[in-house]
Amino acid sequence: MNAPLTIGSINPRSDRDISGWLTNDTRDERFIDNIFAEMCLRLERVGIPLKRASLHLLVEHPQWLGARIVWMEGMREATITRVGYDMLDRAEYIGGPIDEIQEGATEVRENLECDPSLARRHSVYDGLRSDGLTDYVAWPLYHTLGKRHVVAFSTGRPGGFDEAHIVCLSGLLPILAMVSEIRMKNQLARTLLETYVGSHAGDLILAGANKRGAGTTMRAAIMICDLRDFARISESWSRDVVIDLLNDYFDAMSGPIGRHGGEILKFIGDGLLAIFPLSQPSACTDLLHAVTEARQTMATLNQKNRETGRARLDYGIGVHVGDVMFGNIGSQDRLDFTVVGPAVNLASRLEALTKRLGKKVLLSGAFADLVGGDFDLERIGEHSIRGFSAPVEVFAHRG
């Protein structure tokens, strides 16, 4: 989220100028951390003795509980730290000011100059005292549908914040809530699209490619993977174990795909469809590097499953290269952003052929020609493929 500041530097004369700036002059700034840092600088200019400020946001992300944005005196840009779901079980959170706000408190105020034995006992306050801060205040930021986030301010001024400082800071809360919610909604839309359709497709949708039939023709390497004997696994194991097995399998496959520049367009039951656009010259070799790494990861996973008494996971991968239509397909009110075309069909047929030939990974001759002798490939020969008039030359990846 950190990006160069794009908000102009205007010297306001009062806190009303800050409210007006937040309301009217931040519309072109995409990142809430930049807005927050500039707001703190403007507060300093009007005489608010800020030493430290933080914004604690709960985000709807599959990996992260939230983000913590921190500004300190002398900084032009704020820092951002992602917060994992395990934070809720950690001592630095439990019983602290953010926990209090999330549990329903409408304000947390702590005099950091008083005798520590008479004050709240928590590591957050201990850390603030050690940094020379004298006063701390935190409030909830209310977003729609009852969602609560937290903003906190600290000072090193002897005697802490006075009443005028508190009135000024608290008066900004409704506007800061509105401004932060807009940025979070935008980020949430992007996160959801990246999570469910992939980053490239998500960017296209956000750019306006949302009409049925809208799309482009692109040349890509296509990878289709499917888990073997999933029906038997589903019958033999509990639902929770099956879900764990599926997630482990998808992690083993998805990580290498992403690390080597591919994009997963969809999970289809116990299978997945991924592409490596040939706009990247190394796309085909990148795909096979991803396959090699995924096979190694699956071998490690199966060893772990054997040691824990869980099911062995077998799979097949089909790989081809060709032109695909990349865009919106579906009914009038339900669309899917995906790739279609004969090249996708052939990759799917090759994946199905892996089971009959007893091979983990099968590649088309067209794909094998593009990777040359960089990988250990075994020529299987020509095979008749359903839906294709001419036999297809097939290669196996030895791994």
Buried (B, 14 or more C-beta within 10 A) or exposed (E): BEEEBEBEEEEBEEBEBBBEBBEEBBEEBBBBBBBBBBBBBBBBBBEBBBBBBBBBBBBBBEEBBBBBBBBBBEBEBBBBEBBEEEBEEEEEBEBBBBBBBBEEBEEBEBBBBEEEEEBBEBEBBBEBBEEEBBBBBBBBBBBEEEBBBBBBBBBBBEEBBEEEBBEBBBBBBEBBBBBBBBBBEBBBEBBBBBBEBBEBBBEBBEEEBEEBEBBEEBEBBBBBBBBBBBEEBBEEBEEEBBEEBBEBBBEBBBBBBBEBBBBBBBBEEBBBBBBBBBEBEEBBBBBBBBBBBBBEBBEEBBEEBEEEEBBBBBBBBBBBBBBBBBBBBEEEEEBBBBBBBEBBBBBBBBBBBBBEBEBBBBBBBBBBEBBEEEBEBEEBEEBEBEEEEEEBBBBBBEB
